């Protein structure tokens, strides 16, 4: 039976190949689209519930005065506070190669010490006092105002080297901005991302903001994460009547809000995914119907030779299942191999994640498509009377 199925499949090789390719592309797109959903979920996991983020209540792009910092640090339960400002520069050699840059102060490295490892660093020329909890390998970075720390993936992508001097063109803060790469970090959690650059907030403040010291966001490390709700209320209540009121939330909630700015993408992607599945179902069904019509007389001969209705039914369903399952395996595993881990969204979102559950779902859909697309043709072929079939013998 299996040999007979293969012979029938390769009878019209071009049609079989095109149908297989259609299923492959459709399942590749399906798994990729749902991989985007997986990535959005992964992005929310970047944040930690043991850290809080304070920003301007009106908008993320509005700044806050640095005078807020000591008042936030004085709130019971706040262990330390770091400043993080978006820079928004471009590499003159690759203006379309976007990557994130942030101006941060020294406490930032202690707060995120558990999320990244410094895997390469320039040696310090003299003993340097590294903030408690920060990686000692940052010593050379801490003493040089134009020093920066670059993610491992960004280093490989740009072809940079440790100790190299680079220059970025400012967009929000115009002009050339020279930097020296003094350390390279590796993210312990892939959701953290490795395509970002961090440099001294002091450098950004003095060169780009005229020493006015505005803060984009304050990162709060908590002594007791269970007190996050109380600390959130305590921080925001201090600035409730201030000109720039604040909004404090957990890092996970902050990241989820950032993802929500993309709109209702999950709904759109699910609709597109279902449309792809339905389209490929029609293609596969049309292929099988055409194949059955062409072989009506052959089914009559098979029944004359003793093939039962059930055998003919199984023969047709098997042909449909092999085509769709083969395409489904190629498409689903191809998405896993080619898309998973790619930094498609730059540094706004983690690298693409195509979970094995998504791959298995794609394979399962391929099986269902095969069964459904072959069901009606198989029923027609199995119910075909020998006399009616043989009438078409030429």
C-alpha positions as CSV (number, residue, x, y, z in Angstrom):
1,X,0.0,0.0,0.0
2,X,2.8,2.4,0.9
3,X,4.5,1.8,-2.4
4,X,1.3,2.4,-4.2
5,X,0.8,5.7,-2.4
6,X,4.3,6.9,-3.4
7,X,3.8,5.9,-7.0
8,X,0.5,7.9,-7.1
9,X,2.2,10.9,-5.4
10,X,5.0,11.0,-8.0
11,X,2.7,10.5,-11.0
12,X,2.4,14.3,-11.4
13,X,5.6,15.5,-9.7
14,X,5.2,19.2,-10.5
15,X,1.7,19.3,-8.8
16,X,3.0,17.3,-5.8
17,X,6.0,19.6,-5.5
18,X,4.0,22.8,-5.7
19,X,1.4,21.6,-3.2
20,X,4.2,20.5,-0.8
21,X,5.9,23.9,-1.3
22,X,2.6,25.7,-0.6
23,X,2.1,23.8,2.7
24,X,5.8,24.4,3.6
25,X,5.5,28.2,3.1
26,X,2.2,28.4,4.9
27,X,3.3,26.5,8.0
28,X,6.6,28.5,8.0
29,X,4.6,31.7,8.1
30,X,2.2,30.3,10.6
31,X,5.0,29.3,13.0
32,X,6.8,32.6,12.5
33,X,3.7,34.7,13.2
34,X,3.0,32.7,16.4
35,X,6.7,33.1,17.2
36,X,6.1,36.8,17.3
37,X,3.4,36.2,19.9
38,X,5.9,34.0,21.8
39,X,8.4,36.9,21.6
40,X,5.9,39.4,22.9
41,X,5.3,37.1,25.9
42,X,9.1,36.7,26.3
43,X,9.5,40.5,26.3
44,X,7.3,40.8,29.4
45,X,9.5,38.3,31.2
46,X,12.5,40.7,30.9
47,X,11.3,42.7,33.8
48,X,11.7,41.7,37.4
49,X,9.1,42.1,40.1
50,X,11.9,42.9,42.5
51,X,12.6,46.1,40.6
52,X,10.4,49.2,40.0
53,X,10.5,51.7,37.3
54,X,9.5,55.3,37.9
55,X,8.8,57.5,34.8
56,X,6.9,60.7,33.9
57,X,3.2,60.0,34.3
58,X,2.3,61.8,31.1
59,X,4.6,60.0,28.7
60,X,7.8,57.9,28.6
61,X,9.5,60.6,26.5
62,X,9.0,63.3,29.1
63,X,11.8,63.8,31.6
64,X,11.8,64.2,35.4
65,X,14.1,66.4,37.5
66,X,17.1,64.7,39.2
67,X,15.9,66.3,42.4
68,X,13.3,63.4,42.6
69,X,16.1,60.9,43.1
70,X,17.0,61.6,46.8
71,X,13.4,61.7,47.7
72,X,12.8,58.3,46.1
73,X,15.9,56.9,47.8
74,X,14.5,58.0,51.2
75,X,11.4,55.8,50.8
76,X,11.6,52.9,53.2
77,X,12.3,49.6,51.3
78,X,14.2,51.2,48.4
79,X,17.7,49.7,48.4
80,X,19.2,51.8,45.6
81,X,18.1,53.9,42.7
82,X,19.7,54.2,39.2
83,X,19.1,56.6,36.4
84,X,18.6,55.5,32.8
85,X,18.2,57.8,29.8
86,X,17.5,56.9,26.2
87,X,20.1,58.3,23.8
88,X,19.0,57.5,20.2
89,X,22.2,57.7,18.2
90,X,23.2,56.2,14.9
91,X,26.2,54.5,13.6
92,X,27.4,56.7,10.6
93,X,28.7,53.6,8.9
94,X,25.3,51.8,9.1
95,X,22.5,54.3,9.6
96,X,19.8,51.6,9.2
97,X,21.5,49.3,11.7
98,X,19.4,50.3,14.7
99,X,20.5,49.4,18.2
100,X,19.6,50.9,21.6
101,X,21.9,53.1,23.6
102,X,21.3,54.2,27.2
103,X,23.1,56.7,29.5
104,X,23.3,55.1,32.9
105,X,24.9,55.9,36.2
106,X,27.0,53.6,38.4
107,X,24.2,52.1,40.6
108,X,22.8,50.6,37.4
109,X,25.5,48.0,37.2
110,X,24.9,46.8,40.8
111,X,21.1,46.6,40.2
112,X,21.5,44.5,37.0
113,X,24.6,42.4,38.1
114,X,22.5,39.3,38.1
115,X,21.2,39.8,34.6
116,X,24.5,40.2,32.8
117,X,28.0,38.9,32.9
118,X,31.0,41.0,31.9
119,X,32.9,38.6,29.6
120,X,35.6,41.0,28.3
121,X,37.0,44.1,29.8
122,X,39.9,46.4,29.5
123,X,42.3,46.3,32.4
124,X,42.1,49.2,34.9
125,X,45.2,51.4,35.0
126,X,44.9,51.9,38.8
127,X,42.8,50.6,41.7
128,X,39.2,51.8,41.2
129,X,36.4,51.7,43.8
130,X,33.7,49.6,42.1
131,X,30.1,50.1,43.5
132,X,29.0,47.4,45.9
133,X,27.4,44.6,44.0
134,X,28.8,45.6,40.6
135,X,31.3,43.5,38.5
136,X,34.9,44.4,39.3
137,X,35.7,44.0,35.6
138,X,34.0,47.4,35.1
139,X,36.9,49.2,36.7
140,X,38.3,50.6,33.4
141,X,34.9,51.6,32.3
142,X,34.1,53.6,35.5
143,X,37.1,55.9,35.3
144,X,36.7,56.9,31.6
145,X,33.9,59.4,30.8
146,X,33.6,58.3,27.1
147,X,33.8,54.6,27.9
148,X,30.9,52.3,27.0
149,X,29.8,48.7,27.6
150,X,28.5,46.8,24.5
151,X,26.4,43.6,24.2
152,X,28.1,40.5,22.9
153,X,25.7,40.1,19.9
154,X,26.1,43.8,19.0
155,X,29.9,43.4,19.0
156,X,29.7,40.5,16.6
157,X,27.1,42.2,14.4
158,X,29.1,45.4,14.0
159,X,32.5,43.8,13.9
160,X,33.8,45.9,16.8
161,X,36.6,45.0,19.1
162,X,37.4,45.6,22.8
163,X,39.2,48.9,23.2
164,X,38.0,50.2,19.8
165,X,37.1,53.9,19.4
166,X,33.7,54.4,17.8
167,X,31.7,57.5,17.0
168,X,27.9,57.8,16.9
169,X,25.8,60.5,15.4
170,X,23.3,62.0,17.8
171,X,19.7,62.4,16.8
172,X,18.0,63.6,20.0
173,X,21.3,65.1,21.1
174,X,23.0,66.3,17.8
175,X,26.6,66.1,17.0
176,X,29.4,63.4,16.9
177,X,29.7,61.3,20.1
178,X,33.0,59.5,20.5
179,X,33.1,56.3,22.7
180,X,35.7,53.7,23.6
181,X,34.5,50.1,24.2
182,X,35.8,49.1,27.6
183,X,33.7,46.1,28.4
184,X,31.5,43.5,26.7
185,X,28.5,41.9,28.5
186,X,26.7,38.6,28.0
187,X,23.0,38.4,29.0
188,X,22.3,35.5,31.4
189,X,18.7,35.6,30.2
190,X,18.2,35.9,26.5
191,X,15.2,38.1,27.1
192,X,17.5,40.8,28.4
193,X,19.1,41.1,25.0
194,X,22.7,41.6,23.8
195,X,22.3,44.3,21.2
196,X,22.5,47.4,23.4
197,X,25.1,49.9,24.4
198,X,25.4,51.5,27.8
199,X,27.6,54.6,28.7
200,X,27.9,57.1,31.4
201,X,24.9,59.3,32.2
202,X,27.4,62.0,33.3
203,X,28.8,62.1,29.7
204,X,25.3,62.5,28.3
205,X,24.3,65.1,30.8
206,X,27.4,67.3,30.4
207,X,27.7,67.1,26.6
208,X,24.1,66.8,25.5
209,X,21.9,68.3,28.2
210,X,24.0,71.2,29.4
211,X,24.3,69.8,32.9
212,X,20.6,70.2,33.6
213,X,20.4,66.5,34.8
214,X,17.0,65.4,33.7
215,X,16.1,61.7,34.2
216,X,14.2,59.6,31.7
217,X,13.5,56.7,34.2
218,X,14.5,55.8,37.7
219,X,15.2,52.1,38.3
220,X,14.5,51.1,41.9
221,X,16.0,48.0,43.5
222,X,13.9,46.9,46.5
223,X,15.1,45.4,49.8
224,X,11.8,43.4,50.0
225,X,9.9,42.7,46.8
226,X,6.8,41.9,48.8
227,X,6.5,45.6,49.6
228,X,6.4,46.7,46.0
229,X,2.8,47.9,46.1
230,X,3.4,50.0,49.2
231,X,6.6,51.5,47.8
232,X,4.9,52.3,44.5
233,X,2.2,54.3,46.3
234,X,4.7,56.0,48.6
235,X,6.9,57.1,45.6
236,X,4.0,58.4,43.5
237,X,2.2,60.1,46.4
238,X,5.3,62.4,46.9
239,X,5.0,63.9,43.4
240,X,1.2,63.7,43.0
241,X,0.9,67.5,42.9
242,X,4.2,68.2,41.2
243,X,4.4,69.5,37.7
244,X,5.8,66.3,36.4
245,X,3.8,63.7,38.3
246,X,5.3,60.2,38.3
247,X,4.1,56.7,37.5
248,X,5.8,53.8,39.3
249,X,5.3,50.2,38.4
250,X,7.1,46.9,38.5
251,X,9.6,46.3,35.7
252,X,7.4,43.6,34.3
253,X,4.4,45.9,34.2
254,X,6.5,48.6,32.6
255,X,7.7,46.2,29.9
256,X,4.1,45.0,29.3
257,X,3.0,48.6,28.8
258,X,5.8,49.1,26.4
259,X,4.7,46.1,24.4
260,X,1.1,47.3,24.4
261,X,2.2,50.3,22.4
262,X,2.5,48.0,19.4
263,X,-1.4,47.8,19.5
264,X,-3.5,44.7,19.3
265,X,-0.9,42.8,17.4
266,X,-1.8,39.4,19.0
267,X,-5.3,39.6,17.5
268,X,-4.1,40.6,14.1
269,X,-1.5,37.8,14.0
270,X,-4.0,35.2,15.1
271,X,-6.4,36.3,12.3
272,X,-3.6,36.1,9.7
273,X,-2.5,32.7,11.0
274,X,-6.0,31.3,10.7
275,X,-6.4,32.8,7.2
276,X,-3.2,31.1,6.2
277,X,-4.3,27.7,7.6
278,X,-7.7,28.1,5.8
279,X,-6.1,29.0,2.5
280,X,-3.7,26.1,2.5
281,X,-6.6,23.8,3.4
282,X,-8.4,24.9,0.2
283,X,-5.3,24.4,-1.8
284,X,-4.7,20.9,-0.5
285,X,-8.3,20.0,-0.9
286,X,-8.4,21.2,-4.5
287,X,-5.2,19.2,-5.3
288,X,-6.7,16.0,-4.0
289,X,-10.1,16.5,-5.7
290,X,-8.3,17.1,-9.0
291,X,-6.1,14.0,-8.5
292,X,-9.2,11.8,-7.7
293,X,-11.1,13.0,-10.8
294,X,-8.2,12.1,-13.0
295,X,-7.9,8.5,-11.5
296,X,-11.6,7.6,-11.4
297,X,-11.1,4.7,-13.8
298,X,-8.1,3.4,-11.8
299,X,-10.2,3.2,-8.6
300,X,-12.6,1.0,-10.6
301,X,-9.8,-1.3,-11.6
302,X,-8.5,-1.5,-8.0
303,X,-11.9,-2.5,-6.8
304,X,-12.2,-5.0,-9.5
305,X,-8.9,-6.5,-8.3
306,X,-10.3,-6.8,-4.8
307,X,-9.5,-3.6,-3.0
308,X,-12.1,-2.8,-0.4
309,X,-13.8,0.5,0.0
310,X,-11.8,1.0,3.2
311,X,-8.5,0.3,1.4
312,X,-9.3,2.9,-1.3
313,X,-10.3,5.4,1.4
314,X,-7.0,4.9,3.3
315,X,-5.1,5.2,0.1
316,X,-6.4,8.6,-0.7
317,X,-6.2,9.9,2.8
318,X,-2.6,8.7,3.1
319,X,-1.6,10.6,-0.1
320,X,-3.1,13.8,1.4
321,X,-1.5,13.3,4.8
322,X,2.0,12.6,3.3
323,X,1.9,15.8,1.3
324,X,0.7,18.1,4.1
325,X,2.7,16.4,6.8
326,X,5.9,16.6,4.8
327,X,5.3,20.3,4.1
328,X,4.3,20.9,7.7
329,X,7.5,19.3,9.0
330,X,9.6,21.4,6.6
331,X,7.8,24.6,7.4
332,X,7.6,24.2,11.2
333,X,11.1,23.0,11.8
334,X,12.4,25.5,9.2
335,X,10.9,28.3,11.2
336,X,12.5,27.0,14.4
337,X,15.9,26.7,12.7
338,X,15.9,29.9,10.7
339,X,13.9,32.4,12.8
340,X,14.4,31.4,16.4
341,X,17.0,33.6,18.1
342,X,17.1,36.2,15.4
343,X,17.0,39.8,16.6
344,X,14.3,40.8,14.1
345,X,12.9,43.6,16.3
346,X,16.2,45.2,17.1
347,X,16.6,45.9,20.8
348,X,13.0,46.9,21.6
349,X,12.1,43.2,22.0
350,X,14.1,40.1,22.8
351,X,15.3,37.8,20.0
352,X,12.6,35.9,18.2
353,X,11.3,32.9,20.1
354,X,9.7,30.0,18.3
355,X,8.9,27.5,21.0
356,X,8.7,23.8,20.5
357,X,5.1,24.0,21.4
358,X,4.5,26.3,18.4
359,X,6.4,23.8,16.1
360,X,4.3,20.9,17.4
361,X,1.2,22.9,16.9
362,X,2.2,23.6,13.3
363,X,2.9,19.9,12.7
364,X,-0.5,19.0,14.2
365,X,-2.2,21.5,12.0
366,X,-0.5,19.9,9.0
367,X,-1.9,16.6,10.0
368,X,-5.4,18.0,10.4
369,X,-5.2,19.7,7.0
370,X,-4.1,16.4,5.4
371,X,-7.0,14.6,7.0
372,X,-9.6,17.2,6.2
373,X,-8.4,17.8,2.6
374,X,-8.4,14.1,1.8
375,X,-11.6,13.2,3.6
376,X,-14.1,14.2,0.9
377,X,-12.1,12.9,-2.0
378,X,-11.5,9.7,-0.1
379,X,-15.2,9.2,0.6
380,X,-16.0,9.8,-3.0
381,X,-13.4,7.3,-4.2
382,X,-14.5,4.6,-1.7
383,X,-18.2,5.0,-2.5
384,X,-17.5,4.8,-6.3
385,X,-19.3,1.9,-8.0
386,X,-17.1,-0.2,-10.3
387,X,-19.5,0.1,-13.2
388,X,-19.5,3.9,-13.0
389,X,-15.8,4.0,-12.7
390,X,-15.1,1.7,-15.6
391,X,-17.3,3.8,-17.9
392,X,-14.5,6.3,-18.0
393,X,-11.9,3.9,-19.2
394,X,-10.5,5.1,-22.5
